[in-house]
Amino acid sequence: MGGDRVVAIPTRPLGVYGGPHCVVTYPNGDQTGYVMLAFECAVQGGTLRSYSDETVAATYEGAAELHTLRTSPWVPHVLPGLYDRSRAAHFAAATWKPPGAV
């Protein structure tokens, strides 16, 4: 099962992430905000590797290696909590209000 690519089965939700740490400004000035849903998964088979020119490498890393990696700004705010398997799924309610809202 799995062939060449990793086959993973989601087993439980770990969190929903968004907000200021998930806003990215690109070199041309464009901005985007991400909302991430993270799941714990059981790997069923396959091989972890890069499949596109947008990915330099694909590796499994633990919490101890996190500080040695070059990562996006949101990573230090999201990944440490994902390594703690004893906690409930993370969700922080939105603190913003739409323009004109009371």
N, C-alpha and C positions, 0 to 999 in steps of 0.2 A: 504494500500500500504506500502511496505517496509519490512514487516515481522520483523525479528529480527535485521538485520543490517541497518545502516543508508543508506537511498537513497537520493542522492543529485544531483541536476541538475546544471551543470555549466551555469552561466549567463553572465560572462565577464572575459577576461583575466586580471590578476593583475600584472604579471611580469614574466620575464625570468631571472634566477639567476645562476651564476657560478663564476669561478675565484678563487683566492687564499683563500678566506674565505670558499670555498666549497671543499677544499682538506682535506682528512682525512687520518691520518697515524695510522694504527692498531698496537697493541702491538707486533706483529711479524715483524713489519717493512714494511709490504705491504702498498702501498698508492693507493688511488682512488680519483678521482675528480667527483663531482656531478654537473649536470645541472638540475635545477628545473624549472618547469613551474607551476605557481600558478594561480588558478582561484577562483573567487568569486562564491559561489554556494548557491542555495536555497534548504534547507533541505525539503524533501517531506514526510519523515516518518522514522520509525525505531528507534533503540536504539544505542547510542554511548557507546561502551565498547571494552575492549581488547579481541582479538580473537586468540592471539598466545602467546607463551612463550617469544617472543622477545619484547613484549610490557608490561610494568609494569602497566600502567593506560591509560585511554583515557578520556579526559575532554575538555570542552570548556573553554577557558581562554581569558580574555580581555587584552588590552595593560597595564592596571594598575597592573596586576598580573605577567607580563613577568619577571620582575626582581626577583621574588621570586622562580622561577622555575629552576631546574637543566636542562640545555639544551646543545645541541651541539654547537660548536664554531660559526657556521654559523648563528644561530638563531638571535643574536642581530643585524646582518647586513641585515637580510631579513624581519623579522616579523614587526618591527616598521612601515615600509612603507606600509605593507599590511593592517594595521588598518586604514590608511587614505583613506577613500573611495572617497574623492574629487579629487584625483590625477589620472592622466593617467597611463596606464600600464608602468612598469619599464623595461627598457632594456639598458644595458651598452654594447657598442661595445667592441669586443675583443681588447686587447692591445698587445697580444703576436704575434709572427711570427713563422711559422714553421722553423725548423733547415735548414739552407742553403738558406732561402728566402732573397731576396734583399730588 
